[in-house]
Amino acid sequence: MPANTTGSSPKKKKSRRLRLIVIAVVLLLVGGVGYGAYWSISTVRASFPETTGSLQLKGLSGPVQVKRDGYGIPQIYAGTSEDLFRAQGFVQAQDRFWEMDVRRHMTAGRLSEMFGSGQVETDAFLRTMGWHRVAKQEYDTKVSASTKKYLRAYSDGVNAYLKDHQGDALSVEYAALDFKNDGYKPEKWTPVDSLAWLKAMAWDLRGNMQDEVDRALASNRLGAKQIDELYPSYPYSRNKPIVQGGAVNEVTDEFDPKGTPAGSTSGTGGTGSVDGGATGAAQGLQTQLSSLSKTLDDVPALLGPNGTGIGSNSWVVSGKYTTTGKPLLANDPHLAPQLPSVWYQMGLHCKQVTSECPFDAAGFTFAGLPGVVIGHNQDISWGMTNLGADVSDLYLEKVTSDGYLYDGKQLPFTTREETIKVAGGASRRITVRTTNNGPIVSDRDDELADVGKSAPVGSGADDVAPDRGDGYAVALKWTALNPSNTMDSVFKLNTAKNFSDFRKAARDFAVPSQNLIYADTKGNIGYQAPGQVPVRSKGDGRYPAPGWDSRYKWSKYIPQSALPWELNPDRGYIVTANQAVIDKKNYPYLLTDDWGYGARSQRITDLIESKVKDGGKISTDDMQSLQMDNSSEIAKLLTPYLLKIEVKDDYVREAQKLLESWDYTQDSDSAAAAYFNAVWRNTLKLAFGDKLPKELRVKGECLRVRPADDSGPLEDLNGNARLVRECGKRDPDMAQPDGGDRWYEVVRKIIKDPKNDWWKTAGTRNKPGATNRDELLGQAMRAARSELTAKLGKDINSWSWGRLHRLTLKNQTLGTDGPGVVQWLLNRGPWNLSGGEAAVNATGWNAAGGYDVTWVPSMRMVVNLDNLDKSRWINLTGASGHAYNAHYTDQTEKWAKGELLPWAFNKSAVDKSTEDELALTP
């Protein structure tokens, strides 16, 4: 399919094109690819939902209206809360049940039941973490009675739809699944299935676990000083934190936004250095952590990559700086692109808002989850970005067949047996072993049988590691494995009327830890940091900790009262984009040392301040335009140095000239953006990538390097270089250096030092007169010219960033791993995109792996608190999960161009926008 570069076609033209596609698909299938006997036009259309007329829905106490606009987005009106959520379950099952079914199998570690033996290892890892077990504990012991009631009503609605729909009547993917798993029939939906999806989102936004693994793996080739240089401290003086003042009262342990810190602290639980016992154990764990890293990577392959680009933007501007006189709130969460989108737009309205039926909200939720996750009600609006708190630790465990060591004593494992059923094959039984630190995740990979064989004894006088014997295992401690009542928070946010209600709702939002921003129709703006964030007795969570030493346990959680918040700050706006929450020297608790580095947040801040300077006002259009800002911070830093380099090769000089008048904007049609990003990618590879261990480099990319454990001479007796061929092991979208704003900060710190060791190439790093900065940058410029010539052609006038930077939407599971023809049928794209890594328009790409888009603003919204009906929103794909439905990807082209759709909320506006209406009756 050619790249999509234009906006949506008119509706009639779109419908005609859809019919032609369906006809072409059927002809192709019947023509001999093997599926024609089973798939036909009726098969493709069998699962399209009924959106007009009247249907009976068992369990309703009264009639419910489902009103859909021209994009198929539903607004539901019901007389009771239970009827509202029963209808929500029914409607989401109409549009997205395949997605819901796959998600619940994933969170329960049961993908093998659908897709066969290829998912057994992933299932085993997910069973070991026990997401579904924790979700069941939450339902049984944590969530409120009202939340249980809403979850049950939602499940009843889903199951009412399942009762009358099976196989291809549910989704065309089930027709495809029949070829692999004949006779598969979905089970009934349960409240626990809904709760378990929150664990998947917590995994996607789990904080610094990958950094923790990567630092330990890097120690295979790099010293502690070098690793610290690759993980620099947050630039508080340049990139402002979210909360720019305040302190925790030492007596009450409550955060006061107007308070003054009593004294400078570095955060409880560590100084940022590596403790002796942890260092000795961690640095010898390359083999096992490499294997664990691969296992961890296999899970995000289902949800999307986890890296420095995963985060989000949100900001809110006070009415004193807006054209409306009331706040404007924007949000665009950054997640992996999925088809259908991870988000589902809808409105949930009680016909009369009362204490018994308090819901009147609209926004974005997840298919499979009742309520609205991000959006607004009639009084307030809220948005979310990933706070990034360090809520997980890897613990090294000294184990035997009988148990594990803890404070000099041998303790027994807690064990359970799990049976993994496999479609078309024999079941597999696994034993999950758990220590007091958490489940042993290293049991789930065959390569981890040799765990700890090379781990040295700790170097600290009081941090001596036990004899390695048969090695160390690796356990995972993570807040999401503790039952919580986060689901209560969702319903409380939906019905909050003011900032006090909002903060009370935030107290229940345990995982994933999010930055919550706020605005209300009375003109207030605010922020709250919620979540369960551990306090460590010793250590700082940067490296795997010694599990045998109780001094490294989590002593408590940061009190909810002590978490930072603010209301109506004097500056008149609040920006959250994964930067530091608060300056650590003014805050007594350690939230994390692995923040995003503030490139996006500071750009948003600068643009807001430039707009309101000298009395300027910000409009809804301005908020929308800001979301599409494509400016590159690293280009502003690096381009002046590139332009000073004397280039003798006319071929390369021609490309260099592209940068001379460039404004650092990464528009899809920009040749300069294409060339700069290629130079940046090659600079990273030469300066850093080629010096990293194979566990962090791209799979299949090979180098000749000195053996990691070789301290001998560089040459043998014959004068030949003593090098070995070493190939990378990471998936391209998870490899390093990924080019995120951590790497901006790394380069910023060395750019004025042309003789810094990082500028020396791998082949000359230990020789006199080694290559310096300008020589390396010149080499990167030559390599970029050659690379783009191969990819885009010799004529630089034909180059464009969008031709490199493409988004292809892939249907989950069958769209990534199914037969080629099924992938062709279910996937869409590519689209040529503007934006880039750590830009506000964060169409992320991994510089180690290539230029393809790996994460995106998964939705965008701008809420107008003066007139909610003038709010705007857009989804990455569309309301429908059915591949040939008109609403499968009908929002994508508008999304790619930065357009937003009108967002009707009040009943009169909803009625005016309604194109289809379905009556659900008892």
N, C-alpha and C positions, 0 to 999 in steps of 0.2 A: 504494500500500500504506500503511495507516495506521501511525503510529509504534508501534514495539514498546516496551512499557513493563512487560511482565511477564517472569517467568522462563520457562525451558523447560517445555514441556508434557510430560506422561508419554509414554512411548515409543509406546504404542498410538495415542494421540490424534495424536501427531506423524506416525506412519506413515499414518493415515487422512487427515490434512490433506495430506500429500505426494501421496497418490493423487488427491485432489480437485484439487490444483493441476495435476498432470500432465494429468488429464482435461480441465480447463478450458483449459489451454494448447493441447492438441491440437484441441479444438473451435474455439478461436479461429483456429488456423492453418488448419484445414480450412474454416472459415467464410469465407475469402476474402482473407486478408492476403497471400497469395502464396507461403507456404512449406508449405502443407498437403500438397502432392504429394510433398514430400521428407521432411518431419518427421512422425513418428508416435510413439506410445508406444514402439514397438520402437526407433526412432531415438534417443529420449531415453535409454532404458535400455541401449542396445547397448554403451556404454562402461563400464558399472558393473563394477568388478573382481570377479574370483572371490576370495573370502576364506575359503572352506572347501574341504575335499576335498584333492585332490592334483594337482599339475602338474609336468611335467618342465621343468627349466631346464638347458639345454645348458651344459657347462663345469664344473658342480659336481663336487667330489670326494667329497661325501657329502650326506646329507639335511639340509635346513634347515627349521626351523619358524618360521612367521610367526603370531604370536598377537596378535589385535586385541581391545581392550576395547570397551565399549559405545559409545564415541565414535569407533571405527574407528582408534584410534592403534595403530600396529604396534610390536611388540617382536620382534626377529629373533634366532634362536639358530642358530649355525653352528659347525662344527668347525675351520675355518681362517679366517684373515683374508680371503683372497681370496673364499671362499664367502660370507662375511659381507657384503662390499661388492658382490659380484655380486647377491646377493639384495636389498640396499638399492637398487641401481639398478632392479631389476625392480619392486619394490614402489612406489618413487616414480613410476615410469612408469605403473603401474596407476592411481595416484591423481591425478597432476599433469602428465601429459605435455604437454598444450597449453601450460601455463604454462612448462614447460621449453623447449619449442620456440620460443615467442615470445621468451623471454629470450635464447636463444643467437643468434637472428636480430638482436636488438637489439644485443647486445655485439659482434657481427661487422659491424654496419652493413649488414644484409641484410633489413631490414623490408620494403623495397619488393618483395622476391621473394614475400612473403606477401600484402601489403596494397595494392600498387600505387603509383602516382606520388605520392600524398599524403605518403609517407614518404621521398622522395628527399633532401630537404634535411637531414633528421635523419640519414639514412644517410651522407650526405657528411660531416657533422660528425664522426660516430663513426668513419668511415674515416680522417679526418684525424688524430684522436687515436690510432687504431690499437690499440684494446684487444685485439682478437683476435690481432693480430701479436705484441703483448707477451706475451700468454698462451702463444702457441706458443714464444716464446723461453724462457719460464719452464720449459715442459715439456721443451724440448730441452736446456737448459743449467743450470737452477737447482735444480729439485726433486730430492729424493733418489730412489734406485732403488726403495726401498720405497713411496714416494708414487706413483711411476709405476705400480708394480704394482697398487696399490689403485685408482688412477684407471682403469686398463685393465679391471680386474675390474668396477668400477662401470659402465663403458661397455658391457661385454659384457652385463651384466644388463639395461640399458636396451634394447639392440639385440635381445636375445632376446624382449623384450615387443613391440617394433616388428615383428619378423618375422611375428608372428601377428595383428597388429592394425593396421588402416589405416582411414582415413576416420572415419565416425561410430563405429566400434568403438574408436577412440582417445579421442574426445571429441565431444560434440555441436557444439562450435564448428567442427569441421572440416566438418560438414554445412552450417553457415552460410557458411563460407569458400568452399565450392564455388560459391556464387552469384557471387562476385567473382573467384575464382581456380580455375576448374574444372580438376581433374586434379592439384592440388597434392599432393605426396607427401613426407613428412618424410624427410630424410637420416638416415644412421646417426649415433648419438651418438659423440662423440670426447672424450678426456681434456681437450683444449684447450677444448671447450665448457664443461666444468666450471670450469676455471681462470678463464675469461673473466668468469664471474659475480662473482668477487671484485673485478674492475675496476668493475663496475656499483655494487657496494656502496661502494667507495672514492669513486666519483663522488657518491653520495648523501651521503657523510660527508666531503666534501673540504675542510672548514675554511673559510677566510675569503675564498674567491674571489669570492663574491657581494658581500661587504663591500668588497673591493678595487675592484670595478666600481662599486658604488653611491657610494663616496666620490668617485671621479673624476667620475661623472655629477652629483653634487650640486654640484660646483664650478662648474657652469653658472650657478647662481643664488646660491650661498652662498660666503662667504669662508672662508679656512682656519680662523679662530677659530670661526665658526659650525659648521663641520663637526666640529671637535674637540669642541664642546659636544654634538653629537649622537652622538658616540662617546666617552663619558667613560671614564676609567681605571677599572680593576677596584677595587671597594671591599674591599681586603684586611682592613681593620680591622673590618669589619662581617660580611662573608661569608667564612667560613674556607675556605682552599684545601684540597685533598685531603691533601697531605703537609704537616704543620704544623711541620716542623723538618728538620734535616739540611743537608748541604752537600756540594759536590764537592771532593774533595781536589785541590789545585792541582798536586801532583806526579804522582799516579797517574791523574788524571782519572776517578776512580771516585766515585760517589755514596755517602755514608755517612749513613744515617738518623739516627745519633747525632752527626754532625759539626756543627761550628760554622763559619759563614761567615767567611772571612778578612777580608772587607770588603764594603761595599755596592757592588753593580753594577746596571746596568740591563738586563743581557742582551746577549750578544755580537750584533752585527749591526745596531745602530741604537738610537736613543733615543726613538723614537715620533714624531719630527717627520718632515716630508717634505723630502727632499734637493732642492737647487736644480734639478739637471738633470731629475729625475723630476717635480718640480712643474711646471716649464714645459711639459714634454711632456704630462703627464697632464691638466692643466687645459684644454687645447685639444682634447680627444679626445671631446667629447660625442657627435658624430654617429656616429663609428665604435664607440665603446663602447656607445652605445645599441643599435646594431644587433647587436653582439656579445652584449649582455645578452639580447636577444630570442632569439638563437640558443642561448645557454646555457639559457634558460628552456624551450625546446622539448624538451630532453633530459630534465630532471627531470619534465616532464609525463608521461613514461612510468614514472618511478620514484617520483615524489612531489616536492613542493616542497622546496626547500632553504632553510632560514631559521633564525632564532634559536630556534625551538621544536624543531627537529630535534636530538635528543640522546639522552637516556636517564636513568633513575635506576638506581643500584645501591648497596647498602650491605650491610655485614656486621657482625654484633655478636658479640663474644667470649662464650664460655660463662659467664664470670663475671657477665654481665648477662642471661643467658637462663634461662628456666624449665627448660630441658633440661640445662643444664650444659655444653652443647657449642654451637658457633657456629650461627647462623642467617644465611642469605645470601639477599638479595632482588635481583631484576633485572627491569626492564621497559623495553626499548628503544623509543624513540619514532621512528616512521617514518610515512610516508603510509599511510592505510588502503587496502588492496588486497583484491580478492576473486578467487581465494583469498588468504589471508594470505601474506605473504612467508615466514613460518616454517612449518616442518613438524616435528611432534613424532614422535619415535621412540626406541626403545632398540636398541642394538647389543651383542650378547652373544656372546662365545666360550663354547662349552659348557664348556670347561676353559681357564682363563686361564693361559697359558704365555708364554714369551718368543717363541714362534712365532706364537701367537694371543693378543695382550695386551689385547684390547678387552673392556670391560665398562662401557659408558657409556650414558647416556640424556639426552635434552634436546631442544634445538631446532636444526634445521639448515635449509638451503635445498634445495628441490627442484632437483636437478641437481648437487648437491655431496655427495660422500661424507663420512662422519664426522659428528660432533656439533660444532656451532659454540659453543653455550652450554649448560651443563648440569652434570652431575657424573658421576664414575665411582665405583668402590667405595671410593676413598680421599679424593678431593678434589672440590670444586665450584668453578666459576669463572663470573664474569659479566663483561659488557662494557658500557661507555658510550663515547660518542665523546669522545676526548681533545680534538679541535678544534685540533690543532697546525697551524700555517701551513705546509703542504706544497706549495703551488702559488703561482706568481707569473705575472703577465702582463708581458711584455716588449714595449716599443715597438721596432720595427725599421725602420731606414732602408733601404728596398729599391729595387732597380731590376729591370728584366726579367732581368738576369744574376745578381744576387746581393744581398748585404746588407752593410752597413758594420759593421766590428768593429775597434775601436782604430785607426781611420784607414785600414784596408785593406778592399778589396772582396773578400768571400769568396763562393764559389759555394754555391747551395742544394744540399742533398741532396733529390732528388726521387724520387717513385715514381708510377706510374699505377695508378689504381683503376677498375674497371668495376662499376657498380651496375646489376644486372639488375632489371627492373621488370615485375611481373606485368601482363600485358595491354598493355604498351607497349614502346617502344624503350629499350635500355640507355643509360646515361649514363656517360661517361668523365670522370674528374676527375684533376687533377694535384695531389698533395700536396707542398707545399714546406716544408722544415724548415731551421731555423737551428741554431746550436750551443746555443740556448736552448730549442728545441722546435719543434713544428709550428706553422705560421702558421694560426691558427684564423680569422683575419679573412678569409681567402680564401673562406670558406663562406657568405658572405652578400652579396647583390648591393649592399646599401646601403653595404658597406664598400669599394666601389670608390673612394670619396672619402676614404679614411682619411687623417687628419692634415692635411686642407686648412687647418684653422684652428689647428693646433698652433703655439704661439709658440716662439721660441728660449728655451732654458733661461736662468734668471736668475743662477745661481751662477757665480762667476768661473772655477772649474775644472770646471764642469758644463755647458758650452755644448753645446746640442743641434745636430746638423747641420741645414743648411738643409732646410726641409721638402720642397721640390721637388714631387714627385708624392705626397708624404704618407708617413705611417708605417703600417706593418702591425703586427699584434698577434700575438705568439707565446705559447704556453702552456708553461710548465715546471712539471712535476707529478711527484711521486715515483712515482705509480702507473704512469707511462709508462716506468719503469725495471724490467726484469725482477727479480723477487724470488722467495723461496721461502716465501711466507706459507702456502701449502698444507701445507708440512711442519709448521708450527706447529700446525695444526688436529689432526693425528694425534698430535703430541707432547702436546698438552693432554689429548687423550682418554685417554692412557695414563700421565700423570704420577702419581706416588705421593706426592710431598711438595713443599715450597716450592722446593727446589732444582731439581727437575724442571720445575716450573711456570715458574720464571724462565728456564731454558734454552729452554723452548718459546716464551716471550715474545720471546726474541732474534730469532726468525725471523719474528715478526709485523710485517711491514714496512708494509703498507697494507691497509685504512685504519687510521690510528693510533688505538688504543683505550686507554681505562683498563681494566686487567684487575684485578679483585678476586678474592680467594682465601679459601677456608676448607678445613680438612681434619678428618677424623674424630678426629684426635688433639688437636684443640682450638686449632690455630693459625689466625690470620687474617692476611691480607697484601694488598699492592698492588704492581703494577708498571706503569710507563709504558713501553710499547714503541713501536717504529715508526722509520721513516726520517724524521728531522726535519732539514732543511737549516740550515746556518750560512751566513749571507750576508756577503760581504766588506764590503759597504756597503749601506745601505738597511735597511728593516725590514719590507718586504712589505706595507705598508699601501696603497701606490699602485702603479700600473704603473711599472716600472723602465726606464731607458734601456738597451736591448739592445746598443747600439753601444759601450758602455763596460764593459770587463772588470772594473772595480772593483765592479760590481753582480752579478757571477756568484756562484753557490753555491760556496763554497770547500771544504766538506766536509759530512759529516753529524755530528750530535751522537753521540759514542761511546755504544754501548749501555750500557757500564759507568757512564756519567755520567747516565743517565736516572733520575728519582726512583723510589724504592721504599721500602717499609717492611714490617716484620713485627712483629706483636703490639704495636702502639703502646700506651702507658700509658693512653690515654683509653678503650680497650676497644672501639672501633668505627672503621670507615672508611666514609666517604660519598663517592660520586662521582656527580655529576649535572651534568657539563659546566662546573663552575666552574673557576677557576684551579687548576692542578696544584700549584703551589708559589709562594710569594711571590717576585716577580721580583727584589727587592732582595737576596735571599739565594741567587740562582741565576745562574751566569755565562753561561748560554745563553738565547737568545730562543726560547721555544716558540711563542708568539703573543701579540698584544695584543688579540685578538678572542675572548676567552672568553665563554661564557655568564656572566651577572652574579651567579649564585649564589642566586637566589630560591628555587629548589627545594632545592638542597643545604642551605642554611641552615635551611629549614623542617624538613627531615628531621632535621638535626642537633639542632635545638631540641626536636623531639618525642622523639627518643631520649633526650636529656639530661633532659627533664622526666619521662620514664618511669623512668629508673634512679636518679633523685635519691632520696636517703634509702633506698637499698637496694632499690628496685623492680626487678622482673625483666620481661623482654620475652618474650612467647610467640609461637608461630607465628601465632596469631590477630592479635596486635598488629602483626606484620610485614605481614600481609594488609591490615589496616585502614589502616595507614600509607600503603600504595600508593594508597588511595582518598581520601586527604586532599584536600579541595576548597578549602582556604583561599586567599584572594587577598591577596597582599602589597600590591599597588597599591591595593586597596580600603581596607586599614588606613591607608595613607598619605593617600589623597585624600578619603575620606568625611568626616572631621572638618571639612575646609574646605568641602565641599558643604553640610554641615548648618548652617554659620554664615552662609550666603548668605541674605539676605532675599528671599523669593520672594513677590511680590504677586499673581501669577496663581494663583487657587485650583486651577486645572486642573493646573499644574505642582507646586504645593505638595502636592497629594494624592500625587503620585509621590515627592516629596522625603521625605515621612513614612515611606515604605517603608524608608528607610535608618536611621531613628532607633533601631530595636531590632535591626538586622541584625548578625549575628556574623561577617560577611565570608566565609561559607561558600557556595560556588557549587553548591548542590544543584539537581538538574534541576527540582524543583517550586518553586524560590524566585523570587518576584516581585522581591524586592530585588536579587538577583543579575542578573536580566534588566535592571532599570533601571540599576543601576550600570554594567554593561558597555556599555550604550548610551551613558551619559554619558561613559565613558572613551573609547569610539570617537569620539564627536563632539568631545571635548576634544583628542584627538590630531589630528583633521582640522583644527580651527580653529587650534591653536597651531603645528602643524608641517606637516601634509599639504598645506595650501593654499600653503605657502611653498616646497615642494620642486619641482624641475623635472619636466616632463611625463614624462620617462623613468622616473621612480620612482612616479608616481601611477597609479591604477587606469585601465585602458583604457576609453575612452569617457566618463569623467567630465571635464567641461570647466569651465574657469574663464576669467574675463577678467583678464588679468595684464599687467603692464608687460613689454615685450620684454626678454629676458635681456641683450641686448647694448646696451640703450638707457641712456645716461648723461645724457640730456637732461632737460628739465623734465617734471614730472608731468602738465602740461596743455598743450594746444596753444594757439595764439593766440586761439581762440574760447572758451577756458576749459573745453574738454571733456577728460575724462581720456584720456590716451594709453595705451590698453589694447588688447590683442589677445586673441582667443579661442584658448585653448590646451587641448588634450585629452590626458588621460593615455594611456600606452602599455603599461603593465604588466598582466599577467594578475592577477586579483584575489588569488590565493593567494600572489603574489610581490611585491605592491606594498608601499610604505612610506607612513606608519609602520605596522608590522605589530603593534605593541602588546606585543612581547616584553619580557623583563626589562631589555634595554638601554634601552627607553623608560621603564621604571620609574626607572632611575637618572638619566636625563635630567630627568625631572620632579622627582625628589627634590632635585636640585641647584638648581632654580629656584623651588620651591614657596613658599619663605619670602621671595621677592623679587617682590612683587605688580606692580612696574613693569618687570620684565624684558622685553626686546624680544620674546621668544618669545610673551608673553601678548598682544601687540598683533595685532589681526587684519590680514589682508592689505590691506584697504581703508584702514586708518588708520595703518599702521606708520610713516609719515613725517610725520604731522600732530601738532601740539601736542594734549595731552590725549587721547592715544590710549587705546584700550580696555585696561584692566588685567586682572590675573588674575581677580578676582571677577566682573567683567563677562563675561569669556570663559567662565568656568565656568557662570555663569547662562545664557548663550546655549547652552552645551552641554546643560544640563538641560532647557531648553525644546525644543531640537531632539530630544533623546532621548524626551521625552514624546510629541511628535508622531510620531516614527518608530515607537515601540512601539504607539501607538494605531492606526496604519495596519497594522502587522504582526500585532498580538495583540488589538486591540479596545479600546474605551473603558474597559471595566471592568477596573481594575487588579487586582481579585481573581481575574481569569482569567489574569493574566500568569504565565508561568513561564520560567525560563532554558532548560529543555529544549526548549520550543517554538521557541526561536530557535536553540539550539545542537544541531544535528542531524547525525547521521552517516548517510550513504548509502554502502553498499558497492557499488562498481562493478567488474564483471568487466573485467580489463585488455583493452585493444584493442577488442574487439567490444562490450564493455559501456560504452565511452566514445564510440566513433566509429562503431559499427555502426548499422544501421537501427533505428528506434525500437522496433519490436516485438522485435528481438533484445535490445536493452538491457532491455526490460521482462522478457524471459525470464531474463536472466542476472544482473541486479542485484538487490539486496535492501535493504530499509530503507524509511523512515528509522527510526533509534532516537533518542529524546530522551536527551541525556547530561548528566551532572553534570561538574564539573571545569572546566578552562579553561587559558588561556595561562599558562605558567610556574607553574601549580599542580603539586603532586606528582602528582595525577591529571591528567596533562598531555594533555587533549583539546584540542589547540591550535586556534586560529582566528586569522585575519588581520584585524586591526581595520580595515585600509584596505579590505578586500574584502567584509566581512560577518561573519556569526556562524557559518556552517556549519563543521563540524569538518574540518580539513585535515591534521592529524596526530594520532596516537594512541599510547598504549602498545600496541605491536603484539603483545605477549604479556606475561604476567606469570608469575613463578615465585618460590616461597619454598622453599629447600632446608634441610632439617633434618639437620644433620650428626651428630646423636645417633641418629636412626633414619631412614634414607633413604626408607623406605616411608611415612613420615609427611610427606614433602615434598608440595608442591602446585604445580599449573601450570594455565595456561589459554592458549588461542590466540584470536586475534581472530575467526577464522571457524571452520574445521573441518579435518579431515584431508583431505577430498576436494576435488578441483577440478571435479567433475562436478555440473552445475547442479541436478539433481533427485535427487542422492544424499542419503540421510538425514544425511550428515556434511558437507554443503556449508557450512552456517552453524550447526551445532547447538551450538557453544560461544558464539555471539555474544551471546545474551541473558544468559547467565551472566556473560560478560565485562563487559557493560554495567552489570551490577549489582554488580560487584566480587567475584563468587564465583570460587573456584578449584576445580579438580577434584583428586581424589586421584591421586597419582603413584606407581604401583607400580614397584618396581625389582628387588628380589630375586626369584628365580624362583618361590618359593612365593607371593609376593604377586601376581606377574604371572599365574600360573596361576589364582589365585582370581578375578582380574578379567577373565580371558579369556572372550569371548563367541563369537568366530570364530577357527578355527585352520586354516591352510593349510600343507600339506606340499609343499615344493619338493624334487624328487628329481633325481638325475643323469640 
